[in-house]
Amino acid sequence: MRFGIDTIRLWSHKGETRDIIFERDKINVLSGHSSRGKTALLHIIDYCLLSSSHKIPHDVINDTVAWYGIKFYINGKDLAIARMSPNEQTVSDELYFSSIGTLPAEPFSNSNSDDIKAVLQSEFSLDSSVILYGGRGVRYGTQVSFRYFLMFNTISDDIITNTAAYFDHQQEDRYRVALPRVLDLGLGIDSLRNIELREQRDGLKREIISLEKKKAAIGTGRHLFESEARKLAATAAEYGLIEKVPKEVTIDFLREVVKDVPIPEASGEDAKRLSNARAKLFEINRRMRRLREFSDEHKQYKLTLKATLDSLKPLDTLLKHSTELLRTEIFDDLIDSLNVDLRVLKSATAARHPVDTQVTKMMDELQKEKTEQEKTIESLPKAQKSFQDTIQLVRFVTRIQTKLETYSAVASEGPENYDSQINKLNAQLNQLKVEDVANLRDGVIGQINDVSLSLLSEAGGAMSNYASFVTSFNYEARKLQLRRKNSSFIENVGSSSNHMFLHLFMFLAIHKVAIDRGGRFVPAFLFIDQPSRPYYGEEKIMDEISLKDSDQAKVSQAFGLLSNFVSRMKKDHDADFQMIVLEHVPVDLFKNLPNVKVLPEFRGANALIPMHWFEP
């Protein structure tokens, strides 16, 4: 994608302007003293390209500037954007836009960020189908912004010697999450159509998983219903709402249990009498239920004894023929003992037993009491209870009603309903033909390695210790590494100078491969902040940098690398490529190189902010 900056313009509060003009398809080098505002140029470009935050220094720069503007070219079009200066850390919504690349003498607001973003999204060939998968700090379905692709265009002072991060903004979640997606798009590994198909596929898979979970929940819900329903029925029996728990507890059964429970409305003495009657009725029902349980257990006990009695019946036959048997000395004792057991068992298994009679009598008495209490309850108005048993009853009935709502919802959704939906979605899923880009990605990584290796060879003595190594682009870590030939071991590279060159190799290789593969999303532009930084360090920043001969040679080699890259892009691809490079070192080290345009240095009275702007 053809892209570059023509002009950066600042407007003072008095209406004066300050222009920094760049040449297209050149390496525009701006050198000069420290603290003159060179690094702020990158922040101004970023701010005008709709950044939601800013890094423009307030002291000296932001306090003296009313508006910032850029004139730039993209895909054969000239555009201009101006933005009112931020108020402390709050960015401005006052924006100016020109579709013909005109920066006004006096800026004014004529557009908004949404409209300008729509234009730039279109120029970057992005639409709503290009979204992020989601991640920390990023909602699934977030649209990919053109700003994410600007990560290919900056080697800031924060990362130029960084050993871990090779791309800017990696401390921000959304940029970190977006980088894999924009890397695939920018390098032609993935396509918009394939992304759209993949999103459809992933969406269908999520729907299928959701339906499968709901289907499984039905089975789980029904199992839980059976277990919980029996517990509810048992509690209902304790409250006297039913006499006994049936073998099968259904939703309809529980609904009948609570249907006729009266809603209390009365108060006073009637309420107390009703509460007492219900409490007695609950107690009667509990006692009757326990008597029935006892009676059932007693009947089972008698059946067990009867089985034992049947096993002793041969004893009668044995006694009838005792005279014919050969008797030993223990014969009489054994026969007498068995005979006693037989008589006891016959008595215990008699058709009617005092225990049976007693249970029947108690049940009859309780039934009479129950009838009396039911008559009492029937004759009284239904009152709001204040007694504990009544409160518990109301809570229990409410609990059943709540459970019934849940169970009814589960019961109404049969698994067959979900099966048809799942089958339909699977049919749609099978029709989608999504390309697996893994193999293509491996091939592109190989291209990056080939290009970066040639750049390593071209740099010559700048990385003499690693001249025999090969480059290895780590796609997962998004960084360029070195390894020995015929080895998978990654070298721990030392020296900030080496890391600076690795950054240059990686960015130039990515741009070369992107252009080879169409260059649809990656702007052919690079902003580099002080590649000479490793040779003086931040603590040695001064107005005039003097470098050792060896360091001068490395700086010259770095600029030679950039110059040769621009030449190759023109020759091999007929592609224009603009760079803006900030420096401190003397321009003699690179001013005679092809493709290098040395801008007026920020020295003496020349700075980003004219001195008279500070005058009241």
C-alpha positions as CSV (number, residue, x, y, z in Angstrom):
1,M,0.0,0.0,0.0
2,R,1.5,3.3,-1.1
3,F,1.6,5.6,1.9
4,G,3.7,8.5,3.2
5,I,3.7,11.9,4.9
6,D,4.1,15.1,3.0
7,T,3.7,17.7,5.7
8,I,3.3,18.0,9.5
9,R,1.8,21.4,10.4
10,L,1.4,23.1,13.8
11,W,-0.8,26.1,14.4
12,S,0.0,28.4,17.3
13,H,-2.6,30.0,19.5
14,K,-1.9,33.2,17.6
15,G,-2.7,31.6,14.3
16,E,0.9,31.2,13.1
17,T,1.9,27.9,11.3
18,R,5.0,25.7,11.5
19,D,5.5,23.2,8.6
20,I,7.9,20.2,8.5
21,I,8.0,19.0,4.9
22,F,9.1,15.5,3.8
23,E,10.0,14.2,0.4
24,R,8.2,11.2,-1.0
25,D,10.0,7.9,-1.7
26,K,13.0,9.1,0.3
27,I,14.7,8.4,3.6
28,N,14.0,11.8,5.3
29,V,16.5,12.2,8.1
30,L,16.0,14.8,10.7
31,S,19.0,15.2,13.0
32,G,19.9,17.8,15.5
33,H,20.2,18.7,19.2
34,S,18.4,16.9,21.9
35,S,15.1,18.3,23.4
36,R,14.2,20.1,20.2
37,G,10.9,18.1,19.6
38,K,12.1,15.5,17.0
39,T,10.5,12.5,18.8
40,A,7.2,14.4,19.1
41,L,6.8,14.2,15.3
42,L,5.9,10.5,15.7
43,H,3.4,11.3,18.4
44,I,1.8,14.1,16.3
45,I,1.3,11.7,13.4
46,D,-0.2,9.1,15.7
47,Y,-2.5,11.8,17.3
48,C,-3.7,13.0,13.9
49,L,-4.5,9.5,12.8
50,L,-7.2,9.3,15.4
51,S,-5.3,8.0,18.4
52,S,-7.5,7.6,21.5
53,S,-4.7,8.8,23.7
54,H,-1.5,10.8,23.2
55,K,2.1,11.2,24.2
56,I,2.7,14.7,23.0
57,P,4.7,16.5,25.7
58,H,2.7,19.3,27.4
59,D,5.6,21.4,28.4
60,V,7.0,23.5,25.5
61,I,5.0,21.7,22.7
62,N,1.3,21.1,23.6
63,D,1.0,24.3,25.7
64,T,2.0,26.4,22.7
65,V,0.1,24.6,19.9
66,A,-3.6,25.1,19.2
67,W,-3.9,22.4,16.4
68,Y,-1.9,19.7,14.8
69,G,-2.2,18.5,11.2
70,I,-0.8,16.1,8.6
71,K,-1.0,16.0,4.9
72,F,-0.4,12.5,3.6
73,Y,-0.9,10.3,0.5
74,I,-2.5,6.9,0.4
75,N,-3.3,4.7,-2.6
76,G,-2.9,7.6,-5.0
77,K,-5.0,10.0,-3.0
78,D,-3.9,13.1,-1.1
79,L,-5.7,13.5,2.3
80,A,-5.3,15.9,5.2
81,I,-6.3,15.6,8.8
82,A,-6.0,18.3,11.5
83,R,-6.9,17.9,15.2
84,M,-7.3,20.4,18.0
85,S,-4.6,19.9,20.6
86,P,-5.5,17.7,23.6
87,N,-6.5,19.1,27.0
88,E,-4.0,17.5,29.3
89,Q,-4.6,13.8,28.8
90,T,-7.9,14.2,27.1
91,V,-7.8,14.0,23.3
92,S,-9.9,16.4,21.2
93,D,-13.0,15.5,19.2
94,E,-12.5,18.7,17.1
95,L,-11.3,17.4,13.7
96,Y,-10.7,18.8,10.2
97,F,-10.6,16.6,7.1
98,S,-9.8,17.3,3.5
99,S,-10.3,14.7,0.8
100,I,-7.9,16.6,-1.5
101,G,-5.1,17.0,0.9
102,T,-5.5,20.7,1.8
103,L,-4.4,22.0,5.1
104,P,-6.2,25.3,5.9
105,A,-4.5,28.5,7.0
106,E,-6.7,28.6,10.0
107,P,-8.0,25.2,11.1
108,F,-11.7,24.5,11.9
109,S,-13.8,21.5,12.8
110,N,-15.7,20.0,9.8
111,S,-15.7,16.3,10.5
112,N,-15.7,13.7,13.2
113,S,-13.6,10.6,14.1
114,D,-16.2,8.1,12.9
115,D,-16.4,9.6,9.4
116,I,-12.7,9.9,9.0
117,K,-12.1,6.4,10.3
118,A,-14.6,5.1,7.8
119,V,-12.5,6.7,5.0
120,L,-9.3,5.3,6.3
121,Q,-10.8,1.8,6.9
122,S,-11.8,1.8,3.3
123,E,-8.4,2.8,2.1
124,F,-6.9,0.0,4.2
125,S,-9.4,-2.4,2.5
126,L,-11.0,-3.2,5.8
127,D,-14.7,-3.9,6.5
128,S,-16.9,-5.2,9.3
129,S,-16.0,-8.8,8.4
130,V,-12.5,-8.4,9.7
131,I,-12.8,-8.9,13.5
132,L,-10.8,-10.0,16.4
133,Y,-11.3,-13.3,18.2
134,G,-11.3,-11.6,21.5
135,G,-8.9,-11.8,24.4
136,R,-7.9,-10.0,27.5
137,G,-9.4,-6.5,27.3
138,V,-10.9,-7.2,23.9
139,R,-14.5,-8.2,23.3
140,Y,-15.1,-10.9,20.7
141,G,-16.2,-9.5,17.4
142,T,-14.3,-6.2,17.8
143,Q,-13.6,-4.8,14.3
144,V,-10.0,-4.7,13.2
145,S,-8.9,-1.0,13.0
146,F,-6.5,0.5,10.4
147,R,-4.5,1.7,13.3
148,Y,-3.4,-1.9,14.2
149,F,-1.6,-2.0,10.8
150,L,0.5,1.1,11.8
151,M,2.4,-1.3,14.1
152,F,4.3,-2.3,10.9
153,N,5.4,1.3,10.4
154,T,7.2,2.4,13.6
155,I,10.4,1.5,15.3
156,S,10.1,3.9,18.2
157,D,12.7,4.8,20.8
158,D,10.9,2.4,23.2
159,I,11.6,-0.7,21.1
160,I,14.6,-0.1,18.8
161,T,16.9,-1.9,21.2
162,N,14.3,-3.9,23.1
163,T,15.2,-7.6,23.5
164,A,11.6,-8.8,23.9
165,A,9.2,-6.5,22.0
166,Y,9.7,-5.8,18.3
167,F,6.3,-4.0,17.8
168,D,5.0,-0.9,19.5
169,H,1.9,-0.8,21.7
170,Q,2.3,-4.3,23.0
171,Q,1.6,-3.0,26.5
172,E,-2.0,-2.3,25.3
173,D,-4.3,-5.3,25.3
174,R,-6.1,-4.6,22.1
175,Y,-2.9,-4.1,20.1
176,R,-1.4,-7.3,21.5
177,V,-4.5,-9.3,20.7
178,A,-4.8,-7.8,17.2
179,L,-1.2,-8.4,16.2
180,P,-1.5,-12.1,15.0
181,R,-4.6,-11.2,12.9
182,V,-3.0,-8.2,11.2
183,L,0.2,-10.1,10.7
184,D,-1.6,-12.8,8.8
185,L,-3.5,-10.2,6.7
186,G,-0.5,-8.0,6.2
187,L,1.7,-10.8,5.0
188,G,-1.0,-12.3,2.7
189,I,-1.2,-15.4,4.9
190,D,-4.9,-15.0,5.3
191,S,-7.6,-13.2,3.2
192,L,-10.7,-11.3,4.0
193,R,-12.9,-13.9,2.4
194,N,-11.3,-16.7,4.3
195,I,-11.6,-14.7,7.5
196,E,-15.3,-14.2,6.8
197,L,-15.8,-17.9,6.2
198,R,-13.8,-18.8,9.4
199,E,-15.9,-16.4,11.4
200,Q,-19.0,-18.0,10.1
201,R,-17.6,-21.5,10.9
202,D,-16.6,-20.5,14.4
203,G,-20.0,-18.9,14.9
204,L,-21.8,-22.1,13.9
205,K,-19.5,-24.1,16.1
206,R,-20.3,-21.9,19.1
207,E,-24.0,-22.3,18.4
208,I,-23.7,-26.1,18.2
209,I,-21.7,-26.2,21.4
210,S,-24.4,-24.1,23.1
211,L,-27.2,-26.3,21.9
212,E,-25.3,-29.5,22.9
213,K,-24.9,-28.0,26.4
214,K,-28.6,-27.2,26.6
215,K,-29.4,-30.7,25.4
216,A,-27.2,-32.2,28.0
217,A,-28.7,-29.9,30.6
218,I,-32.1,-31.4,29.8
219,G,-31.0,-34.9,30.8
220,T,-29.2,-33.6,33.9
221,G,-32.2,-31.5,34.8
222,R,-34.6,-34.4,34.5
223,H,-32.3,-36.6,36.7
224,L,-32.1,-33.8,39.2
225,F,-35.9,-33.4,39.0
226,E,-36.5,-37.1,39.9
227,S,-34.2,-36.8,42.9
228,E,-35.5,-33.5,44.1
229,A,-39.1,-34.3,43.4
230,R,-39.1,-37.3,45.8
231,K,-37.5,-35.1,48.5
232,L,-40.3,-32.5,48.0
233,A,-43.0,-35.2,48.1
234,A,-41.5,-36.6,51.3
235,T,-41.5,-33.2,52.9
236,A,-45.1,-32.7,51.7
237,A,-46.1,-35.9,53.5
238,E,-44.5,-34.5,56.7
239,Y,-46.6,-31.4,56.4
240,G,-49.7,-33.5,55.9
241,L,-50.3,-32.3,52.4
242,I,-50.2,-36.0,51.2
243,E,-50.6,-39.3,53.1
244,K,-47.7,-41.1,51.5
245,V,-45.1,-40.7,48.7
246,P,-46.1,-42.4,45.5
247,K,-43.8,-44.6,43.5
248,E,-43.5,-42.0,40.8
249,V,-43.5,-38.3,41.5
250,T,-44.4,-36.2,38.5
251,I,-44.7,-32.5,37.8
252,D,-48.5,-32.9,37.7
253,F,-48.5,-34.6,41.1
254,L,-46.6,-31.8,42.7
255,R,-48.8,-29.3,41.0
256,E,-51.8,-31.0,42.6
257,V,-50.1,-31.0,46.0
258,V,-49.9,-27.2,46.1
259,K,-53.0,-26.4,44.0
260,D,-55.5,-26.6,46.9
261,V,-53.3,-25.2,49.7
262,P,-55.4,-22.2,50.9
263,I,-54.0,-18.7,51.0
264,P,-54.4,-17.3,54.5
265,E,-56.5,-14.2,54.7
266,A,-58.0,-14.0,58.2
267,S,-56.6,-12.8,61.5
268,G,-57.3,-12.8,65.3
269,E,-58.8,-15.8,67.2
270,D,-59.9,-17.5,64.0
271,A,-56.3,-17.4,62.8
272,K,-55.0,-18.9,66.0
273,R,-57.7,-21.7,66.0
274,L,-56.9,-22.4,62.3
275,S,-53.2,-22.5,63.0
276,N,-53.7,-24.9,66.0
277,A,-56.0,-27.1,63.9
278,R,-53.5,-27.3,61.1
279,A,-50.7,-27.9,63.5
280,K,-52.6,-30.8,65.0
281,L,-53.5,-32.1,61.6
282,F,-49.9,-32.1,60.5
283,E,-49.0,-34.0,63.7
284,I,-51.8,-36.5,63.1
285,N,-50.7,-37.1,59.5
286,R,-47.2,-37.6,60.7
287,R,-48.3,-40.2,63.3
288,M,-50.5,-42.0,60.8
289,R,-47.7,-42.1,58.3
290,R,-45.3,-43.6,60.9
291,L,-48.0,-46.2,62.0
292,R,-48.4,-47.2,58.4
293,E,-44.7,-47.6,58.0
294,F,-44.6,-49.6,61.2
295,S,-47.5,-51.8,60.1
296,D,-45.7,-52.5,56.8
297,E,-42.5,-53.4,58.5
298,H,-44.4,-55.7,60.9
299,K,-46.1,-57.5,58.1
300,Q,-42.7,-58.0,56.4
301,Y,-41.4,-59.3,59.7
302,K,-44.2,-61.8,60.0
303,L,-43.6,-63.0,56.4
304,T,-40.0,-63.6,57.3
305,L,-41.1,-65.6,60.4
306,K,-43.5,-67.6,58.3
307,A,-40.7,-68.6,56.0
308,T,-38.8,-69.8,59.0
309,L,-41.9,-71.7,60.2
310,D,-42.2,-73.4,56.8
311,S,-38.7,-74.6,57.2
312,L,-39.6,-76.3,60.5
313,K,-42.7,-78.1,59.3
314,P,-40.8,-81.4,58.7
315,L,-40.4,-81.4,62.5
316,D,-44.1,-82.5,62.9
317,T,-43.5,-85.5,60.7
318,L,-40.3,-86.3,62.6
319,L,-42.2,-86.3,65.9
320,K,-45.0,-88.6,64.6
321,H,-42.3,-91.2,63.8
322,S,-40.1,-90.6,66.8
323,T,-40.5,-94.3,68.0
324,E,-39.0,-95.5,64.8
325,L,-35.9,-93.4,65.1
326,L,-32.5,-94.3,66.6
327,R,-32.1,-92.0,69.6
328,T,-28.9,-90.6,70.9
329,E,-28.3,-89.0,74.2
330,I,-29.0,-85.4,72.8
331,F,-32.0,-86.4,70.8
332,D,-34.6,-85.4,73.4
333,D,-33.0,-82.1,74.1
334,L,-32.8,-81.2,70.4
335,I,-36.4,-82.2,69.7
336,D,-37.7,-80.3,72.7
337,S,-35.8,-77.1,71.6
338,L,-37.1,-77.3,68.1
339,N,-40.6,-78.0,69.3
340,V,-40.5,-74.8,71.5
341,D,-39.3,-72.7,68.5
342,L,-42.1,-74.2,66.4
343,R,-44.8,-73.2,68.9
344,V,-43.4,-69.7,69.2
345,L,-43.3,-69.2,65.5
346,K,-46.9,-70.5,65.1
347,S,-48.0,-68.0,67.7
348,A,-46.1,-65.1,66.1
349,T,-47.5,-65.8,62.7
350,A,-51.1,-66.1,63.8
351,A,-53.5,-64.3,61.4
352,R,-54.3,-61.7,64.1
353,H,-51.8,-60.5,66.6
354,P,-52.3,-58.1,69.5
355,V,-49.9,-55.7,67.8
356,D,-52.0,-55.7,64.7
357,T,-55.1,-55.0,66.8
358,Q,-53.4,-52.2,68.6
359,V,-52.2,-50.5,65.4
360,T,-55.6,-50.8,63.9
361,K,-57.1,-49.2,67.0
362,M,-54.6,-46.4,67.0
363,M,-55.2,-45.7,63.3
364,D,-59.0,-45.6,63.9
365,E,-58.5,-43.1,66.7
366,L,-56.2,-40.9,64.7
367,Q,-58.6,-41.0,61.7
368,K,-61.4,-39.7,64.0
369,E,-59.1,-36.9,65.3
370,K,-58.1,-36.1,61.7
371,T,-61.7,-35.9,60.6
372,E,-62.4,-33.5,63.6
373,Q,-59.5,-31.2,62.7
374,E,-60.5,-31.2,59.0
375,K,-64.0,-30.1,60.0
376,T,-62.5,-27.4,62.2
377,I,-60.3,-26.2,59.4
378,E,-63.1,-26.3,56.9
379,S,-65.3,-24.2,59.2
380,L,-62.7,-21.4,59.8
381,P,-61.7,-18.6,57.5
382,K,-58.2,-19.0,56.1
383,A,-55.9,-16.8,58.0
384,Q,-52.3,-15.5,57.8
385,K,-50.3,-17.5,60.2
386,S,-47.8,-16.3,62.7
387,F,-46.8,-19.6,64.1
388,Q,-43.7,-21.4,63.0
389,D,-45.2,-24.5,61.4
390,T,-47.5,-22.3,59.2
391,I,-44.6,-20.1,58.2
392,Q,-42.6,-23.2,57.2
393,L,-45.5,-24.5,55.3
394,V,-45.9,-21.3,53.2
395,R,-42.2,-21.3,52.5
396,F,-42.3,-25.0,51.5
397,V,-45.2,-24.4,49.1
398,T,-43.4,-21.4,47.6
399,R,-40.3,-23.6,47.1
400,I,-42.4,-26.2,45.3
401,Q,-43.9,-23.6,43.0
402,T,-40.5,-22.2,42.1
403,K,-39.1,-25.7,41.4
404,L,-42.2,-26.4,39.2
405,E,-41.4,-23.4,37.0
406,T,-37.9,-24.7,36.5
407,Y,-38.9,-28.3,35.9
408,S,-41.7,-27.3,33.5
409,A,-39.2,-25.4,31.4
410,V,-36.9,-28.4,31.3
411,A,-39.7,-30.8,30.5
412,S,-41.0,-28.6,27.7
413,E,-37.7,-28.8,25.8
414,G,-37.1,-32.3,24.6
415,P,-33.7,-33.4,23.3
416,E,-35.3,-34.0,19.9
417,N,-35.9,-30.2,19.5
418,Y,-32.2,-29.6,19.8
419,D,-31.2,-32.5,17.6
420,S,-33.0,-31.0,14.6
421,Q,-31.3,-27.6,15.2
422,I,-27.9,-29.2,15.6
423,N,-28.3,-31.2,12.5
424,K,-29.3,-28.1,10.5
425,L,-26.2,-26.2,11.8
426,N,-23.9,-29.1,11.0
427,A,-25.2,-29.1,7.5
428,Q,-24.4,-25.4,7.1
429,L,-21.0,-26.1,8.7
430,N,-20.1,-28.8,6.2
431,Q,-20.9,-26.4,3.3
432,L,-18.2,-23.9,4.4
433,K,-14.8,-24.4,2.8
434,V,-12.3,-22.6,5.1
435,E,-8.7,-22.7,4.0
436,D,-6.2,-23.9,6.6
437,V,-3.4,-21.2,6.5
438,A,-0.9,-23.1,8.7
439,N,1.1,-24.4,5.7
440,L,1.0,-21.1,4.0
441,R,2.1,-19.4,7.2
442,D,5.1,-21.7,7.4
443,G,6.0,-20.7,3.8
444,V,5.8,-17.0,4.6
445,I,7.9,-17.4,7.7
446,G,10.5,-19.1,5.4
447,Q,10.4,-16.0,3.1
448,I,11.0,-13.7,6.1
449,N,13.9,-15.8,7.1
450,D,15.4,-15.7,3.6
451,V,15.1,-11.9,3.3
452,S,16.4,-11.2,6.8
453,L,19.3,-13.6,6.2
454,S,20.3,-11.7,3.1
455,L,20.1,-8.4,5.1
456,L,22.3,-10.0,7.8
457,S,24.9,-10.8,5.1
458,E,24.5,-7.3,3.7
459,A,25.2,-5.7,7.0
460,G,28.6,-7.2,6.9
461,G,30.8,-6.3,9.9
462,A,28.0,-4.7,11.8
463,M,27.2,-8.1,13.3
464,S,30.5,-9.8,12.7
465,N,30.1,-12.1,15.7
466,Y,27.0,-13.6,14.2
467,A,28.0,-13.5,10.5
468,S,27.8,-17.3,10.2
469,F,24.4,-17.5,12.0
470,V,21.0,-17.8,10.3
471,T,17.9,-15.7,11.1
472,S,14.8,-17.3,12.5
473,F,11.5,-15.4,12.7
474,N,9.5,-16.5,15.8
475,Y,5.9,-16.1,14.7
476,E,4.5,-16.7,18.2
477,A,6.8,-14.2,19.9
478,R,6.7,-11.9,16.9
479,K,10.5,-11.3,16.9
480,L,13.6,-12.1,14.9
481,Q,16.1,-14.5,16.4
482,L,19.5,-16.0,15.5
483,R,20.6,-19.6,15.5
484,R,23.6,-21.5,14.2
485,K,23.4,-23.3,10.9
486,N,22.0,-26.9,11.2
487,S,20.9,-26.2,14.8
488,S,17.6,-25.4,16.4
489,F,19.2,-23.8,19.4
490,I,18.3,-20.1,19.6
491,E,21.2,-17.8,20.4
492,N,21.0,-15.4,23.3
493,V,22.1,-12.3,21.4
494,G,24.0,-9.7,23.4
495,S,24.7,-6.0,22.7
496,S,22.0,-3.4,22.0
497,S,23.7,-2.7,18.6
498,N,22.8,-6.3,17.6
499,H,19.3,-5.9,18.7
500,M,18.9,-2.7,16.8
501,F,20.0,-4.4,13.6
502,L,17.7,-7.3,14.3
503,H,14.8,-4.9,14.5
504,L,15.8,-3.3,11.1
505,F,16.2,-6.8,9.5
506,M,12.8,-7.9,10.7
507,F,10.9,-4.8,9.7
508,L,12.5,-4.6,6.3
509,A,11.9,-8.3,5.7
510,I,8.3,-8.0,6.7
511,H,7.8,-5.0,4.3
512,K,9.6,-6.9,1.5
513,V,7.4,-10.0,1.9
514,A,4.3,-7.9,2.2
515,I,5.1,-6.1,-1.1
516,D,5.9,-9.5,-2.7
517,R,2.5,-10.8,-1.7
518,G,0.5,-7.8,-2.8
519,G,1.0,-5.3,0.0
520,R,-2.7,-4.6,0.3
521,F,-2.8,-3.8,4.0
522,V,0.7,-2.7,5.0
523,P,1.6,0.9,4.3
524,A,5.0,1.2,2.5
525,F,6.3,3.6,5.2
526,L,8.7,3.4,8.1
527,F,9.4,5.8,11.0
528,I,12.6,5.0,12.9
529,D,13.6,6.9,16.0
530,Q,17.4,7.1,16.4
531,P,19.0,3.9,15.1
532,S,22.3,5.3,16.5
533,R,20.9,5.0,20.1
534,P,23.0,1.9,21.0
535,Y,26.2,3.8,20.4
536,Y,25.7,6.6,22.8
537,G,22.9,5.6,25.2
538,E,20.3,7.8,26.7
539,E,22.6,8.9,29.5
540,K,25.0,10.3,26.9
541,I,22.6,12.3,24.9
542,M,24.3,15.6,24.0
543,D,24.0,18.3,21.3
544,E,26.8,16.9,19.1
545,I,27.4,13.2,19.2
546,S,31.0,11.9,18.6
547,L,31.2,8.2,17.8
548,K,34.2,5.9,17.7
549,D,35.3,4.9,14.2
550,S,33.8,1.4,14.6
551,D,30.5,2.9,15.8
552,Q,30.4,5.4,12.9
553,A,30.9,2.5,10.6
554,K,27.9,0.6,12.1
555,V,25.7,3.7,11.9
556,S,26.7,4.2,8.2
557,Q,26.0,0.5,7.6
558,A,22.5,0.8,9.1
559,F,21.7,3.8,6.8
560,G,23.2,2.0,3.9
561,L,20.9,-0.9,4.6
562,L,17.9,1.4,4.5
563,S,19.1,3.1,1.4
564,N,19.7,-0.2,-0.5
565,F,16.2,-1.4,0.6
566,V,14.5,1.7,-0.9
567,S,16.5,1.2,-4.1
568,R,15.5,-2.5,-4.4
569,M,11.8,-1.7,-3.8
570,K,12.0,0.7,-6.8
571,K,14.0,-1.6,-9.0
572,D,12.4,-5.0,-8.2
573,H,8.9,-4.1,-7.4
574,D,8.4,-0.6,-8.9
575,A,7.3,0.3,-5.3
576,D,7.8,3.6,-3.6
577,F,8.9,3.5,0.0
578,Q,9.2,6.5,2.3
579,M,11.1,6.6,5.6
580,I,11.4,9.2,8.3
581,V,14.4,8.7,10.5
582,L,15.3,10.8,13.6
583,E,18.9,11.1,14.6
584,H,21.4,12.9,16.9
585,V,24.6,12.0,15.1
586,P,26.3,14.2,12.5
587,V,24.7,14.0,9.0
588,D,28.1,13.4,7.4
589,L,27.7,9.7,8.2
590,F,24.8,9.3,5.7
591,K,24.1,12.5,3.8
592,N,25.7,11.2,0.6
593,L,23.9,7.9,0.5
594,P,21.4,7.4,-2.4
595,N,17.7,8.0,-1.4
596,V,18.6,10.0,1.7
597,K,17.1,13.4,2.1
598,V,18.6,15.4,5.0
599,L,16.0,17.8,6.4
600,P,17.0,21.2,8.0
601,E,18.6,20.2,11.3
602,F,17.1,21.1,14.6
603,R,20.1,23.1,15.8
604,G,20.6,26.6,16.9
605,A,17.3,28.5,16.6
606,N,15.7,25.8,14.5
607,A,13.3,23.6,16.5
608,L,9.9,22.1,16.2
609,I,8.4,25.0,18.2
610,P,9.7,28.5,17.0
611,M,11.2,30.5,19.9
612,H,8.9,33.4,19.3
613,W,5.8,31.2,20.0
614,F,6.8,31.3,23.6
615,E,6.5,35.1,23.8
616,P,3.4,36.3,25.5
